[in-house]
Amino acid sequence: MWMRGSRLWHTNMKLFINASLPTSSAAMKRVNVLFDRQIIKISQDDITSEEEPQVIDLKGKILLPGAIDAHSHLLGAKKGFATGFLKATKSAIKGGWTTLAELSYHAEEPIFESYNLSDVIKKTEGVSHTDLAFWAHVDVNDYPYYAESAQELWNKGVVGIILMTPSPNPNVDALSFTEIMDLFMDIYESDTEFAFQGYDVDTHTGYTFQSQRDGIKKILRRMQENPIHIPRVSSYETIEFINSISKRSDISFAMNMADLMHLLEPELFPARWETDFLQFQTELWDLLKANKIYLLSNSSCEIDCEDELFRGNPAEIMEYSYLWVLSELWKKRKVPLATCLKMLSENPAKRLGIYPQKGCLEAGSDADFVIYDPNLQSTVNGPNGNKVELTGEITEVWLKGELQTDDCPAQGEFVPRINSPKRRHNHHTWI
């Protein structure tokens, strides 16, 4: 037995044998993996342990890290919260998404103060099948103390602060660009990360690709050394702009999973919102192959938002999106598996500051595993109820060393940020 915080845990040692582990090249290596809640050792040689482990023969199946979504939007109204959260995170864990970072565009009780964070951690205990990280908001009406609250939340382990201009949430006031600049200046000496979702409301009357791009440029002119993340980009020109300045500014972006599915298979996956991606298929495909799409997100949201910029996907997309990437990008279109895993797991973990606890398969990392058999076929239900045939099958998902089954209780926990999300601190980056 061992202690973690104030909780007592019983060790339950397990040993994977004959696992196929991806490498940076196209080759796989056959390994054995000893683990309990965390990975203890990975070796191509036999592994011995003082405690007799449960031996599990993977028979050559591929061992992958759990996927990480950098921004879900599942916190909404207080009424009926537990049922909806259980269902959404059950979809996630079934599909291999073991960690969700809640960005909560629509939360009835936003995270403004450290006690709000404590409340939401307590609220999600026992009702989340995935581990959870949290973004926080600022209450601009609490001037000048909102900067102090943001810094305190950062020190408590939130993964970043959300800037929404305009705001889709009546409980969160939008920040003007002047107020955003004041916030940057107030906490400029810290590594606090910000997520910006919005557009230039000063010179545009609504959301367009151009108004979002102009909003991002305004943010960049005001930012200090802080990392900036754009949760969803739906325009190729915006992706090109961000990529062109990412070596000078610590800015990253996410491409939405549904947009990628629509880009490659428009008949099977109808568009959820407007993009210009079909006009730039060749260029986007080149970016994918060149590892220039930073991360992929499901943007799962159970609330139907009128504002297109803040509209998300049903949580059910998480049941097949990881498998879809393995089938359609890696197996069918030959995007390197290492590139796929960067977009799904490694880069989100680094951007959230939870790497290498999450996002990799190394000694000391959480034992979050996805077992993939490339020799099987899967049939999944697409967004319109249509049947989609995919190569391979996710046969097992493990969370912190525990196999997740249909009747498994919700075992997800709060994952605090453990290091800086700045890319310069990550030795292996996407650039």
C-alpha positions in Angstrom: 0.0 0.0 0.0 1.1 3.6 -0.5 -0.2 7.1 0.2 -1.1 9.7 -2.4 -2.1 13.0 -0.8 -4.5 12.0 1.9 -5.8 8.9 0.2 -4.6 5.3 0.7 -4.0 3.2 -2.4 -3.5 -0.5 -2.8 -0.9 -1.4 -5.3 -2.1 -3.7 -8.1 0.9 -4.6 -10.2 0.3 -5.6 -13.8 2.7 -6.6 -16.6 1.9 -6.3 -20.3 4.0 -8.6 -22.4 4.3 -8.7 -26.2 3.1 -5.2 -26.6 3.9 -3.3 -29.9 5.1 0.2 -29.0 5.3 2.9 -31.7 8.6 4.7 -32.3 9.5 7.9 -34.0 10.0 6.0 -37.2 7.4 3.8 -38.9 8.8 0.7 -37.0 7.3 -0.9 -33.9 9.3 -2.4 -31.1 8.1 -5.4 -29.0 8.2 -4.5 -25.3 7.0 -5.5 -21.9 5.4 -2.9 -19.6 5.3 -3.1 -15.8 2.7 -0.7 -14.2 0.3 0.0 -11.4 -1.3 3.5 -11.4 1.8 4.7 -13.2 4.2 3.1 -15.6 7.1 1.6 -13.7 9.3 0.2 -16.4 9.2 -0.4 -20.2 11.8 -2.8 -21.6 12.4 -5.1 -24.6 13.8 -7.6 -22.1 12.0 -9.6 -19.5 10.9 -7.6 -16.4 11.1 -8.9 -12.9 9.3 -7.4 -9.9 9.4 -8.0 -6.1 5.6 -8.1 -6.2 4.1 -10.8 -8.4 2.3 -8.9 -11.2 -0.8 -9.9 -13.1 0.6 -10.9 -16.6 -1.4 -9.7 -19.6 -0.3 -10.9 -23.0 -1.2 -8.3 -25.7 -0.1 -10.7 -28.4 1.4 -8.0 -30.6 -1.4 -5.5 -30.3 -0.3 -1.8 -30.4 0.0 0.1 -27.1 -0.9 3.8 -27.4 -1.2 6.6 -24.9 -4.6 7.8 -23.9 -5.9 10.7 -25.9 -6.2 14.2 -24.3 -8.8 16.8 -25.3 -7.5 20.3 -24.6 -11.0 21.8 -24.5 -14.3 20.2 -23.8 -17.4 22.2 -22.8 -19.4 19.9 -20.6 -20.1 22.1 -17.6 -23.5 23.8 -18.0 -26.5 24.0 -15.9 -26.5 22.7 -12.3 -29.7 20.8 -12.8 -29.1 17.3 -14.3 -25.4 17.9 -14.3 -24.3 14.5 -13.0 -26.3 12.4 -15.5 -25.0 14.4 -18.5 -21.4 14.5 -17.3 -21.4 10.7 -16.7 -22.8 10.0 -20.1 -20.4 12.4 -21.9 -17.3 11.1 -20.1 -18.4 7.5 -20.7 -18.4 8.3 -24.4 -14.9 9.7 -24.0 -13.3 6.8 -22.1 -15.0 4.3 -24.5 -13.2 6.0 -27.4 -9.8 6.2 -25.7 -10.0 9.9 -24.5 -8.6 9.5 -21.0 -8.2 13.2 -20.0 -10.5 16.1 -20.8 -9.6 19.7 -20.1 -12.9 21.5 -19.3 -13.0 25.0 -20.9 -16.6 25.5 -19.9 -17.9 28.2 -22.3 -21.4 27.7 -20.8 -21.0 26.9 -17.1 -23.7 28.3 -14.9 -21.1 28.5 -12.1 -17.8 29.7 -13.8 -14.4 29.2 -12.1 -13.6 32.7 -11.1 -12.0 32.1 -7.7 -10.0 29.2 -6.0 -13.1 28.2 -4.1 -15.0 27.8 -7.4 -12.2 25.4 -8.5 -12.5 23.4 -5.3 -16.3 23.3 -5.8 -16.1 22.0 -9.3 -13.4 19.4 -8.4 -15.7 18.1 -5.7 -18.7 18.3 -8.0 -17.1 16.1 -10.6 -15.8 13.5 -8.2 -17.6 10.2 -8.8 -19.3 11.4 -12.0 -16.4 11.6 -14.5 -15.0 8.5 -16.3 -12.0 10.5 -17.4 -9.4 12.5 -15.6 -10.1 16.2 -15.7 -8.1 19.4 -16.0 -9.7 22.8 -15.8 -9.4 26.2 -17.5 -10.6 29.2 -15.5 -12.3 32.5 -16.2 -11.9 36.1 -15.0 -14.6 38.2 -13.6 -14.0 41.6 -15.1 -16.4 43.2 -12.7 -14.0 42.3 -9.9 -11.5 45.0 -11.1 -8.7 45.3 -10.1 -8.7 42.0 -8.1 -9.5 39.7 -11.0 -5.8 39.6 -12.0 -5.0 38.5 -8.5 -7.7 35.8 -8.6 -6.4 34.6 -12.0 -2.9 34.3 -10.6 -4.1 32.4 -7.6 -6.0 30.0 -9.8 -2.9 29.5 -11.9 -1.0 28.6 -8.7 -3.7 26.1 -7.8 -3.2 24.2 -11.0 -5.6 25.4 -13.6 -4.2 24.9 -17.1 -5.0 28.5 -18.3 -7.3 31.4 -18.3 -10.1 31.8 -20.9 -10.5 35.1 -22.8 -13.9 35.3 -24.6 -14.7 38.3 -26.8 -17.7 38.3 -27.1 -18.9 35.9 -24.4 -21.6 33.3 -25.1 -22.2 32.8 -21.4 -24.5 35.3 -19.5 -22.5 34.4 -16.3 -19.2 35.5 -17.8 -18.8 39.1 -19.1 -16.8 39.6 -22.2 -13.4 41.3 -21.9 -12.6 44.2 -24.1 -9.1 44.2 -25.7 -8.1 47.0 -23.3 -9.1 44.9 -20.3 -7.2 41.9 -21.8 -4.1 44.0 -22.2 -4.4 45.2 -18.6 -4.6 41.5 -17.5 -1.6 40.6 -19.5 0.4 43.4 -17.9 -0.7 42.6 -14.4 0.5 39.0 -14.5 3.2 39.3 -17.1 5.9 37.9 -15.0 4.2 34.5 -14.7 3.9 31.7 -17.4 0.1 31.9 -17.2 -1.4 30.5 -20.4 -4.5 32.1 -22.0 -7.0 30.7 -24.4 -8.6 33.2 -26.8 -11.9 32.5 -28.5 -13.5 35.5 -30.2 -13.1 38.1 -32.8 -12.4 41.8 -33.3 -15.7 43.3 -32.0 -14.4 46.8 -32.4 -14.3 46.8 -36.2 -16.6 43.8 -37.1 -20.3 43.3 -36.4 -20.1 39.5 -36.2 -17.9 36.4 -36.5 -16.2 35.8 -39.8 -12.8 34.1 -40.6 -11.4 37.6 -41.1 -12.9 39.0 -37.8 -11.4 36.1 -35.9 -8.0 36.6 -37.5 -8.1 40.3 -36.7 -9.0 39.5 -33.1 -6.0 37.1 -32.9 -3.8 39.9 -34.2 -5.1 42.3 -31.6 -4.3 39.7 -28.9 -0.8 39.2 -30.2 -0.1 42.9 -30.2 -1.1 43.0 -26.5 0.5 39.8 -25.3 3.7 39.7 -23.3 5.6 36.5 -22.9 2.5 34.4 -22.1 1.4 31.4 -24.2 -1.7 31.9 -26.2 -3.9 29.1 -27.5 -6.8 29.4 -30.0 -9.3 26.6 -29.3 -10.8 26.3 -32.7 -9.6 27.6 -36.1 -11.9 27.0 -39.1 -10.0 28.8 -41.8 -6.9 27.7 -43.7 -5.6 31.3 -43.9 -5.8 31.6 -40.1 -3.9 28.4 -39.7 -1.3 29.7 -42.1 -1.0 33.0 -40.3 -0.6 31.3 -36.9 2.0 28.9 -38.3 3.9 31.8 -39.9 4.4 33.7 -36.6 4.5 30.7 -34.1 8.4 30.8 -34.0 8.2 34.4 -32.8 5.2 34.2 -30.6 4.2 31.4 -28.3 0.8 30.7 -30.0 -0.9 27.4 -30.8 -4.2 26.4 -32.2 -6.6 23.4 -32.5 -8.3 22.0 -35.5 -11.7 20.6 -34.7 -12.1 16.8 -35.3 -15.4 17.2 -37.1 -13.8 19.7 -39.5 -11.0 17.2 -40.3 -13.6 14.4 -40.8 -15.6 16.6 -43.1 -12.5 17.7 -45.0 -11.6 14.1 -45.9 -15.0 12.5 -46.0 -17.6 15.2 -46.6 -20.4 12.8 -47.5 -20.1 10.8 -44.3 -19.5 13.7 -42.0 -21.5 16.8 -42.8 -20.2 20.2 -41.7 -21.2 21.4 -38.2 -20.3 25.0 -39.0 -18.7 27.0 -41.8 -15.1 26.4 -42.8 -13.0 27.1 -45.9 -11.2 23.8 -45.7 -12.6 22.2 -48.8 -11.2 25.0 -50.8 -7.7 24.2 -49.5 -7.7 20.4 -49.4 -4.2 20.0 -50.9 -2.6 22.6 -48.7 -4.2 21.3 -45.5 -3.2 17.8 -46.4 0.4 19.0 -46.8 0.2 20.6 -43.3 -1.0 17.3 -41.8 1.8 15.3 -43.3 4.3 17.9 -42.3 3.2 17.9 -38.6 1.9 21.5 -38.8 -1.5 20.9 -37.3 -0.8 21.4 -33.6 -3.6 19.5 -31.9 -7.0 18.0 -32.6 -10.0 18.6 -30.4 -13.5 17.2 -30.3 -14.9 20.4 -28.7 -17.6 18.3 -27.1 -20.5 20.4 -25.9 -23.9 19.4 -24.6 -25.4 22.8 -25.1 -26.7 24.0 -28.5 -25.2 27.5 -28.8 -26.5 30.0 -31.3 -23.1 31.6 -31.7 -21.3 29.5 -34.3 -17.9 30.4 -32.9 -18.8 28.7 -29.6 -20.8 25.8 -30.9 -19.5 22.3 -30.2 -20.0 18.7 -31.1 -22.1 16.0 -29.4 -20.1 14.0 -26.9 -20.7 10.9 -28.9 -18.0 12.0 -31.4 -15.4 10.9 -28.8 -16.5 7.3 -29.1 -14.9 7.0 -32.5 -12.7 10.0 -33.2 -9.4 8.5 -31.9 -10.2 5.3 -33.9 -11.0 7.4 -36.9 -7.6 9.1 -36.8 -5.8 5.8 -36.6 -7.9 4.3 -39.4 -8.2 7.2 -41.8 -5.0 9.2 -41.3 -2.5 6.5 -40.3 -3.6 3.3 -41.9 -5.4 4.6 -45.0 -3.6 7.9 -45.8 -0.2 7.0 -44.4 0.2 10.0 -42.0 2.9 8.8 -39.6 1.6 7.3 -36.4 4.0 9.6 -34.4 2.3 12.6 -36.0 -1.2 11.4 -35.1 -0.2 10.8 -31.5 1.3 14.2 -31.3 -2.0 15.8 -32.3 -4.1 13.6 -30.1 -2.0 13.2 -27.0 1.5 14.6 -26.7 0.9 18.2 -27.8 -2.3 18.7 -25.8 -0.5 17.4 -22.7 2.4 19.8 -23.3 0.1 22.8 -24.0 -1.9 22.0 -20.8 1.3 21.7 -18.7 0.5 18.1 -17.7 3.3 16.4 -19.7 4.9 13.9 -19.0 2.3 12.8 -16.4 0.0 12.5 -19.4 0.5 12.3 -23.1 3.3 9.8 -23.3 4.3 6.2 -22.5 7.4 6.6 -20.2 8.4 5.4 -16.7 6.6 7.7 -14.2 3.7 8.6 -16.5 0.2 7.7 -15.7 -0.8 4.2 -16.9 -3.4 5.5 -19.4 -3.4 3.1 -22.3 -5.3 2.5 -25.5 -4.9 -1.0 -27.0 -5.4 -1.0 -30.7 -5.6 -4.1 -33.0 -5.0 -3.1 -36.6 -6.1 -6.5 -37.9 -9.8 -6.0 -36.9 -12.5 -3.9 -38.5 -15.0 -1.6 -36.7 -18.4 -0.3 -37.6 -19.3 2.9 -35.8 -22.4 5.1 -35.9 -21.7 8.4 -37.7 -23.3 11.8 -36.8 -26.4 11.1 -39.0 -26.8 7.5 -37.8 -25.0 6.3 -40.9 -22.6 3.3 -40.5 -18.9 4.1 -40.9 -16.4 1.4 -41.5 -13.0 1.9 -39.9 -9.8 -0.2 -40.0 -8.7 -1.5 -36.6 -10.4 -1.7 -33.3 -9.7 -0.2 -29.9 -10.0 -3.3 -27.8 -9.2 -1.9 -24.4 -8.8 1.4 -22.6 -6.9 1.7 -19.3 -7.1 4.7 -16.9 -4.3 4.9 -14.2 -3.7 1.2 -14.4 -7.4 0.1 -14.3 -9.1 -1.5 -17.2 -12.3 0.5 -18.1 -15.3 -1.6 -18.8 -19.0 -0.9 -19.5 -19.9 -1.4 -15.8 -16.8 0.3 -14.5 -17.6 3.1 -11.9 -16.5 6.6 -12.7 -12.8 6.8 -11.6 -11.7 10.2 -13.0 -9.7 12.6 -10.9 -8.6 16.2 -11.1 -5.2 16.6 -12.9 -3.5 19.9 -11.8 -1.0 21.5 -14.1 2.5 20.4 -13.2 4.8 22.5 -15.3 5.0 25.4 -17.7 3.0 25.1 -21.0 5.6 27.2 -22.8 6.9 25.5 -25.9 10.4 26.5 -25.3 10.4 24.3 -22.2 9.4 21.3 -24.2 12.5 19.7 -25.8 10.5 17.9 -28.5 8.1 20.4 -30.1 5.9 20.4 -33.1 7.9 23.0 -34.9 
